[in-house]
Amino acid sequence: MITLTTSRLTLRSIDSADWPLFLALYQTPSVMKYIGDIEKPAQVRSRFEQRLGRWDKYADFWLCLVITERETGAAIGLTGFFPDWRPYQQAEVGFMLLPAYQGKGYGQESLHEVLNYAFNTCGFHRLQANVIEGNIASRRLLERCGFRLEGTLRESYRMQGEWQNDWLLALLCSDYVKD
């Protein structure tokens, strides 16, 4: 089990008891607005179960960490990354927070710790994030953590029946500065 800590947060591997949080995030329209279509609970359950295995950097599934407040123990969101270790030593990062916990710096604080883990423990070379064009909050959060905009992927993602552009942001290990 992976456990990471910050001054205010604990990030730990997801387990079967986290199903209610996972479902709530994937069924909340304001959370999913820039992530994807809201799926039926059975589809969300399948996505959840794919993340329950024992993870290592060679895994073919997301490292899914539950973000909890250290003070209250409240589960407030998810973060992690999907590795493409062989042969690229790269991963795609992602994060989602319940609406009540957005705008409090938790996203940035948790992402910094995920970056530290990915670069310094796992040895990744590059991390990237695909952000639906228009999701200014996520783009700014990534840029505050050192990610750079590399370009726009035109009509690269289909959501709500419409093709969407993605901003591609990335951070190299050599550019990473831990706070």
C-alpha positions as CSV (number, residue, x, y, z in Angstrom):
1,M,0.0,0.0,0.0
2,I,1.3,3.4,-0.9
3,T,0.9,6.2,1.6
4,L,2.1,9.8,1.0
5,T,1.7,12.7,3.4
6,T,1.7,16.5,3.2
7,S,1.1,19.0,5.9
8,R,-2.6,18.8,5.5
9,L,-3.3,15.7,3.5
10,T,-2.7,11.9,3.4
11,L,-2.7,10.2,0.0
12,R,-3.2,6.5,0.1
13,S,-3.9,3.6,-2.3
14,I,-7.5,3.1,-3.1
15,D,-9.3,0.1,-1.6
16,S,-12.7,-1.4,-1.9
17,A,-14.1,0.7,1.0
18,D,-13.6,3.8,-1.2
19,W,-16.4,2.9,-3.7
20,P,-18.8,5.6,-2.3
21,L,-16.2,8.4,-2.9
22,F,-15.3,7.1,-6.3
23,L,-19.0,6.9,-7.4
24,A,-19.8,10.3,-5.9
25,L,-16.9,11.9,-7.9
26,Y,-17.8,10.2,-11.2
27,Q,-21.5,11.1,-10.7
28,T,-21.1,14.8,-9.8
29,P,-21.7,17.0,-12.9
30,S,-19.5,19.9,-11.7
31,V,-16.6,17.4,-11.2
32,M,-17.1,15.7,-14.5
33,K,-17.7,18.9,-16.5
34,Y,-14.1,18.7,-18.0
35,I,-13.4,15.0,-17.4
36,G,-15.9,13.1,-19.3
37,D,-19.5,11.9,-19.6
38,I,-21.4,10.8,-16.6
39,E,-21.6,7.0,-16.8
40,K,-24.0,4.5,-15.3
41,P,-23.0,3.1,-11.9
42,A,-22.1,-0.3,-13.5
43,Q,-19.6,1.5,-15.8
44,V,-18.1,3.5,-13.0
45,R,-17.8,0.3,-10.9
46,S,-15.8,-1.3,-13.7
47,R,-13.5,1.7,-13.8
48,F,-13.2,1.5,-10.0
49,E,-12.3,-2.2,-9.9
50,Q,-9.6,-1.7,-12.5
51,R,-7.7,0.5,-10.0
52,L,-7.8,-1.9,-7.0
53,G,-4.9,-4.1,-8.0
54,R,-1.4,-3.9,-6.4
55,W,0.2,-1.0,-8.2
56,D,3.8,-0.6,-9.3
57,K,5.4,1.5,-12.0
58,Y,5.1,-1.3,-14.5
59,A,1.3,-1.6,-14.0
60,D,-1.1,-1.2,-16.8
61,F,-3.6,0.7,-14.8
62,W,-3.9,4.0,-12.9
63,L,-2.1,4.5,-9.6
64,C,-5.2,5.8,-7.8
65,L,-4.7,7.6,-4.5
66,V,-7.4,8.7,-2.2
67,I,-6.9,12.2,-0.9
68,T,-7.9,12.6,2.8
69,E,-7.7,15.6,5.1
70,R,-5.3,14.7,7.9
71,E,-7.2,16.7,10.5
72,T,-10.6,15.3,9.9
73,G,-9.9,12.0,8.0
74,A,-12.5,13.1,5.4
75,A,-11.9,11.6,1.9
76,I,-12.0,14.6,-0.5
77,G,-10.8,13.3,-3.8
78,L,-8.5,11.2,-6.0
79,T,-5.2,11.7,-7.7
80,G,-2.6,9.6,-9.3
81,F,-1.1,8.7,-12.7
82,F,-1.2,6.2,-15.5
83,P,2.3,4.8,-16.2
84,D,3.9,4.1,-19.6
85,W,7.1,2.9,-18.1
86,R,8.4,0.6,-20.8
87,P,10.2,2.0,-22.7
88,Y,9.2,5.6,-22.2
89,Q,9.4,6.3,-18.4
90,Q,6.4,8.6,-18.7
91,A,3.0,8.9,-17.1
92,E,-0.3,10.8,-17.4
93,V,-1.3,12.6,-14.2
94,G,-4.9,13.3,-13.1
95,F,-6.8,14.6,-10.1
96,M,-10.4,15.2,-9.0
97,L,-11.8,16.8,-5.9
98,L,-15.3,16.9,-4.4
99,P,-16.8,20.4,-4.9
100,A,-16.7,21.3,-1.2
101,Y,-12.9,20.9,-1.2
102,Q,-12.1,22.8,-4.4
103,G,-10.3,26.1,-4.3
104,K,-8.6,25.4,-0.9
105,G,-5.2,24.5,-2.4
106,Y,-5.7,20.7,-1.9
107,G,-5.2,20.0,-5.6
108,Q,-1.9,21.7,-5.8
109,E,-0.7,20.3,-2.5
110,S,-1.6,16.7,-3.4
111,L,-0.2,17.1,-7.0
112,H,3.2,18.3,-5.6
113,E,3.4,15.1,-3.5
114,V,2.4,12.9,-6.5
115,L,5.1,14.6,-8.6
116,N,7.7,14.0,-5.9
117,Y,6.7,10.3,-5.7
118,A,6.7,9.9,-9.5
119,F,10.1,11.5,-10.1
120,N,12.0,10.7,-6.9
121,T,10.7,7.3,-5.9
122,C,9.5,5.8,-9.2
123,G,12.1,7.4,-11.5
124,F,9.8,8.7,-14.2
125,H,11.4,11.0,-16.8
126,R,8.2,12.9,-17.9
127,L,4.7,13.5,-16.7
128,Q,2.0,14.9,-18.8
129,A,-1.6,16.0,-18.4
130,N,-4.4,16.3,-20.9
131,V,-6.8,19.1,-20.0
132,I,-10.0,19.9,-21.9
133,E,-9.6,23.3,-23.4
134,G,-11.5,25.8,-21.2
135,N,-10.6,24.1,-17.9
136,I,-8.7,27.1,-16.7
137,A,-8.5,26.0,-13.1
138,S,-6.8,22.7,-13.8
139,R,-4.4,24.3,-16.3
140,R,-3.4,26.9,-13.8
141,L,-2.9,24.3,-11.1
142,L,-0.6,22.3,-13.3
143,E,1.3,25.4,-14.4
144,R,1.8,26.4,-10.7
145,C,3.3,22.9,-10.2
146,G,5.8,23.5,-13.1
147,F,4.0,22.0,-16.0
148,R,4.4,23.8,-19.4
149,L,1.8,24.0,-22.1
150,E,3.2,22.1,-25.1
151,G,0.2,22.6,-27.4
152,T,-3.4,21.9,-28.3
153,L,-4.6,18.5,-29.5
154,R,-7.4,19.4,-31.8
155,E,-10.6,17.4,-31.4
156,S,-8.8,14.7,-29.5
157,Y,-11.5,13.8,-27.0
158,R,-15.2,13.2,-27.5
159,M,-17.5,14.3,-24.6
160,Q,-21.2,14.9,-24.5
161,G,-21.4,14.0,-28.2
162,E,-19.0,16.8,-29.2
163,W,-15.3,16.7,-30.1
164,Q,-13.2,18.7,-27.7
165,N,-9.7,20.1,-27.9
166,D,-7.2,19.1,-25.2
167,W,-4.4,21.2,-23.9
168,L,-1.3,19.1,-23.5
169,L,0.9,20.1,-20.6
170,A,4.1,18.3,-19.4
171,L,6.8,18.4,-16.8
172,L,10.2,16.8,-17.2
173,C,12.1,15.4,-14.2
174,S,15.0,17.8,-15.0
175,D,12.5,20.8,-14.7
176,Y,10.9,19.6,-11.5
177,V,11.6,21.7,-8.4
178,K,10.2,20.3,-5.1
179,D,8.9,23.1,-2.8
